[in-house]
Amino acid sequence: MASGAVEHGGSLSRAERLYPGAPKPWLDLSTGINPHSYPLFELPASVFARLPEESRANELAAVAAEAYEAPSAAFIAAAPGTQALLPLVAGLVRPGRAAVLSPTYAEHARAAALAGHAVVEARDFDALFEADVAIVVNPNNPDGRVCLRDDLLRLAAHLRTRGGLLVVDEAFMDVGPRYQSLAPEVEAGGIVVLRSFGKFFGLAGIRLGFALAEPKLAEDLRRRLGPWAVSGPTLEIGLCALADTGWQEAMRERLRMDADQLDALLGRHGLAVSGGTDLYRFVRVPGAGAVCAALGRQGVLVRSFDFDEQALRFGLPGDEPAFRRLGDALATAVGRTEHG
């Protein structure tokens, strides 16, 4: 398993290299980040000038525990994004065999390899039972597949008897079937749940994520991260947004409507949605790479995938002009692919 960097969505510099003549500004639909960001607010100068206070970090852990339904703040390790947690979590188990339910977010396999594991990309859920570390993205990125809570608990119980670990990346569970979350079950042990802040709240740039695990594992992760893992400004934004349940519920409804609108738009251009979440849609279409390139030349970025030459992922347009621009670009891109 290669441990080199992996290409991801959201890189405008890469888009500039691939499509130098594309009209600007870019319409970036290549990520699953909410285009309707949580509203920022004025922060006191002290959060920029001083090291983050431990008391505020503890408050953030308590608010995150309530938001994600973990038993208490003792089960929370906060980090500068879940990406920073991946190799640390994989390193909680001595090097052995890591199985990643695939295809999925490629960084999990890379991080497990960096932690010294021999990595297998498993296409069958039952293959995870033979691993020392089993990794499941739920809902899955990019196709939105959901593994049932009872199946994951059965897997966790089996791994626990062998000294293994189940890692469940719930980066998109804020817009998924939250009753399937394993966050309330981490007290049983042998489970680490990852939750991303930036995707649902549309603030990926502030870098905030959480690992939920039994207190011993959570403390181990906090030690590995070291002091001041989360910046002062990020602490304040996280505290406010995670406690704002009114905004969260209203946003889930808005995203549902936006996803329905995107489904209808894609359908009008012959692209049937076969999966995804309310932050991105997954389609399969012949010549997906050509469609992706044709959209890119028009300044519209979507994701194609090496694992499936017919797969595309579309993030949500943020407003009506963005929906119209995507529609116009699809009319050219799909028509060119079908007839050109």
C-alpha positions in Angstrom: 0.0 0.0 0.0 1.5 3.3 -1.1 1.9 6.0 1.6 2.3 8.9 -0.7 -0.1 11.9 -0.9 -3.5 11.3 -2.5 -5.3 13.6 -4.8 -8.5 15.1 -3.3 -11.2 17.5 -4.3 -11.0 21.2 -3.4 -7.6 21.9 -5.0 -8.1 25.0 -7.1 -4.3 25.1 -7.9 -4.6 21.7 -9.4 -7.7 22.8 -11.4 -5.7 25.7 -12.7 -3.0 23.3 -14.0 -5.6 21.0 -15.6 -7.9 23.6 -17.1 -5.8 26.8 -17.6 -8.3 28.4 -19.9 -11.4 27.8 -17.8 -13.7 30.8 -17.0 -13.4 32.2 -13.4 -14.5 32.1 -10.7 -14.4 28.4 -10.3 -17.6 26.6 -9.3 -16.1 24.0 -7.0 -18.4 21.0 -6.5 -15.5 18.6 -6.0 -15.9 18.4 -2.2 -18.6 17.4 0.2 -18.4 20.6 2.2 -21.5 22.5 3.0 -21.7 25.6 0.8 -23.8 27.4 3.4 -21.2 28.0 6.1 -22.0 28.6 9.8 -22.1 32.4 10.2 -18.8 33.7 11.6 -18.8 36.3 14.4 -16.3 38.8 15.9 -13.7 37.1 18.1 -11.8 38.9 20.9 -8.2 39.7 20.0 -7.1 37.6 23.0 -7.9 34.3 21.3 -5.3 35.2 18.6 -2.7 36.6 21.0 -2.7 34.0 23.7 -2.2 30.2 23.8 -5.6 28.4 24.0 -6.9 28.0 27.5 -7.2 24.4 28.8 -10.6 25.3 30.4 -12.0 26.3 26.9 -10.7 23.0 25.4 -12.5 21.1 28.2 -15.7 23.1 27.5 -15.4 22.2 23.8 -15.0 18.5 24.7 -18.2 18.7 26.8 -20.2 20.4 24.1 -18.9 17.9 21.5 -19.9 15.0 23.7 -23.4 16.4 24.0 -23.7 17.1 20.2 -22.5 13.7 19.2 -24.1 11.8 22.1 -20.9 10.5 23.6 -21.2 9.5 27.3 -19.1 12.5 28.5 -16.2 14.8 27.7 -13.8 12.1 28.9 -14.6 10.2 25.7 -13.6 13.1 23.5 -10.2 13.9 21.9 -10.3 17.2 19.8 -7.8 17.7 17.0 -7.0 20.1 14.2 -9.1 18.1 11.8 -9.9 14.4 11.6 -7.1 14.1 9.1 -4.5 14.6 11.9 -6.2 11.8 13.9 -6.0 9.1 11.2 -2.4 7.8 11.8 -2.7 8.3 15.5 -5.9 6.2 15.7 -4.3 3.5 13.5 -1.3 3.5 15.9 -3.4 2.6 18.9 -3.0 -1.0 17.9 0.4 -2.6 17.3 1.2 -3.1 13.6 -0.7 -5.9 12.1 -3.5 -6.2 9.5 -5.7 -3.2 8.7 -8.8 -3.7 6.6 -10.6 -0.8 5.0 -14.1 -1.3 3.7 -13.6 0.0 0.1 -13.8 1.9 -2.1 -13.8 4.8 0.2 -11.8 7.9 1.3 -8.2 7.0 0.4 -6.5 8.6 3.4 -7.6 5.8 5.7 -5.5 3.2 3.9 -2.5 5.6 3.6 -2.7 6.5 7.3 -2.9 2.8 8.4 0.1 2.0 6.3 2.0 4.9 7.9 1.2 3.4 11.3 2.9 0.2 10.2 -0.1 -2.0 9.3 -0.3 -4.2 6.2 -3.4 -2.8 4.6 -6.1 -4.6 2.7 -8.9 -2.8 0.9 -11.9 -5.1 1.6 -14.9 -5.1 -0.7 -16.9 -7.4 1.6 -18.0 -6.4 5.1 -17.3 -9.9 6.5 -13.6 -9.6 5.5 -13.2 -7.0 8.2 -13.6 -9.7 10.9 -10.1 -11.0 10.1 -8.4 -7.6 10.7 -6.6 -6.2 13.7 -7.9 -2.7 12.7 -11.1 -2.5 10.8 -12.0 0.9 9.2 -15.5 1.8 8.0 -16.6 5.2 6.6 -20.3 5.5 7.5 -22.0 7.0 5.5 -19.4 6.2 2.9 -17.6 8.7 0.8 -18.2 8.8 -2.1 -21.2 6.6 -2.7 -23.2 7.1 0.6 -23.3 3.5 1.5 -24.6 3.0 5.1 -23.5 0.1 7.3 -26.1 -0.8 9.9 -25.3 -0.1 13.6 -26.1 -3.7 14.7 -23.6 -5.1 12.1 -20.9 -2.7 13.3 -21.5 -3.6 16.9 -21.2 -7.2 16.0 -17.9 -6.5 14.3 -16.7 -4.4 17.3 -17.5 -7.2 19.7 -15.6 -9.7 17.7 -12.5 -7.5 17.3 -12.6 -6.7 21.0 -12.1 -10.4 21.9 -8.9 -10.3 19.7 -7.5 -7.1 21.1 -8.5 -5.3 17.8 -10.1 -2.0 17.1 -13.0 -0.8 15.0 -12.6 2.7 13.5 -15.8 4.3 12.2 -15.4 7.6 10.3 -18.7 9.4 10.6 -17.6 12.5 8.8 -21.0 12.8 7.1 -23.2 11.4 9.8 -24.5 15.0 10.5 -26.5 14.6 7.3 -26.9 10.8 7.6 -29.1 8.4 9.6 -28.0 9.5 13.0 -29.7 6.6 14.7 -27.0 4.4 13.0 -24.2 6.3 14.7 -21.8 4.3 17.0 -20.9 7.4 19.0 -23.2 6.4 21.9 -21.6 3.0 22.0 -17.9 3.9 22.5 -18.1 3.1 26.2 -18.1 -0.6 25.3 -14.4 -0.2 24.2 -12.6 -1.2 21.1 -14.4 1.5 19.1 -13.1 4.8 17.8 -15.6 7.1 16.1 -14.4 10.1 14.1 -16.5 13.2 13.6 -15.6 16.0 11.3 -16.7 19.6 12.1 -15.8 21.4 8.9 -17.9 19.5 6.4 -21.4 20.0 7.9 -20.7 23.5 9.3 -19.0 24.5 6.0 -15.8 25.7 7.8 -13.2 23.2 6.7 -10.5 25.8 6.8 -10.6 26.2 10.6 -9.5 22.5 11.0 -11.5 20.8 13.7 -12.3 17.2 14.3 -13.0 14.7 17.1 -12.2 11.2 18.1 -14.7 9.5 20.4 -13.4 6.5 22.3 -13.3 5.0 25.8 -11.5 7.3 28.2 -8.2 5.4 28.2 -8.0 5.6 24.4 -9.2 9.2 24.3 -6.5 10.2 26.8 -3.9 8.3 24.8 -4.9 10.3 21.7 -4.9 13.6 23.6 -1.3 12.8 24.8 -0.2 12.1 21.3 -1.7 15.3 20.0 0.0 17.3 22.7 -1.0 20.6 24.3 -2.9 23.3 22.3 -3.9 20.9 19.6 -6.9 23.2 18.7 -6.3 26.9 18.1 -8.0 29.5 20.2 -10.2 30.9 17.4 -11.2 27.4 16.4 -12.2 26.6 20.0 -14.5 29.6 20.1 -16.2 28.9 16.8 -16.6 25.2 17.7 -18.1 26.0 21.0 -20.7 28.3 19.5 -21.6 26.2 16.4 -21.9 22.8 18.2 -24.2 24.3 20.8 -26.4 26.0 18.1 -29.0 23.2 17.6 -31.5 25.5 16.0 -29.1 26.3 13.2 -28.2 22.6 12.8 -31.8 21.5 12.4 -32.6 24.3 10.0 -29.5 23.5 8.0 -30.4 19.8 7.7 -33.7 20.8 6.1 -32.1 23.2 3.8 -29.5 20.7 2.6 -32.3 18.1 2.0 -34.0 20.6 -0.3 -30.8 21.5 -2.0 -30.0 17.8 -2.6 -33.5 17.2 -4.1 -32.9 20.2 -6.4 -29.5 18.7 -7.5 -31.1 15.3 -8.1 -33.7 16.9 -10.4 -31.1 18.9 -12.3 -28.8 15.9 -12.8 -31.9 13.8 -13.9 -32.8 16.4 -16.5 -29.4 15.8 -18.1 -29.6 12.0 -18.0 -27.5 11.5 -14.8 -29.3 9.2 -12.4 -28.3 9.5 -8.8 -27.3 6.2 -7.3 -26.0 7.2 -3.9 -24.5 10.0 -1.8 -25.6 12.1 1.2 -27.3 15.5 1.5 -23.9 17.1 1.0 -22.9 15.3 -2.2 -24.5 13.1 -4.9 -22.9 10.0 -6.5 -23.7 9.1 -10.1 -22.5 6.5 -12.6 -22.3 7.5 -16.2 -20.4 6.1 -19.2 -17.4 8.3 -20.0 -17.4 9.9 -16.6 -13.8 11.1 -17.0 -14.7 12.9 -20.2 -17.8 14.5 -18.5 -15.5 15.6 -15.6 -13.0 17.2 -18.0 -15.7 18.9 -20.1 -17.1 20.4 -16.9 -13.6 21.5 -15.8 -13.0 23.3 -19.0 -16.1 25.4 -18.2 -14.8 26.1 -14.7 -17.0 23.6 -12.9 -15.1 21.1 -10.7 -16.5 17.7 -9.8 -14.8 14.5 -8.7 -14.0 11.4 -10.8 -12.5 8.3 -9.3 -9.8 5.8 -10.3 -11.7 2.9 -8.8 -14.6 3.3 -11.2 -14.3 4.9 -14.6 -18.1 5.6 -14.6 -18.3 7.3 -11.2 -18.7 11.0 -10.5 -19.4 12.9 -7.3 -21.2 16.3 -7.3 -21.1 18.6 -4.3 -24.0 21.0 -3.7 -24.2 24.3 -5.6 -24.6 27.1 -3.1 -27.2 29.2 -4.7 -29.5 29.6 -7.7 -26.8 31.1 -10.0 -24.6 28.2 -9.2 -27.4 25.7 -10.0 -27.9 27.5 -13.3 -24.2 27.5 -14.1 -24.0 23.8 -13.4 -27.1 23.2 -15.6 -25.5 25.1 -18.5 -22.2 23.3 -18.1 -23.9 19.9 -18.1 -25.9 20.7 -21.2 -22.5 21.1 -23.0 -20.5 18.4 -21.2 -23.1 15.6 -21.5 -24.0 16.5 -25.0 -20.3 16.6 -26.0 -19.7 13.2 -24.4 -22.7 11.6 -26.0 -22.4 13.0 -29.5 -18.9 14.3 -29.9 
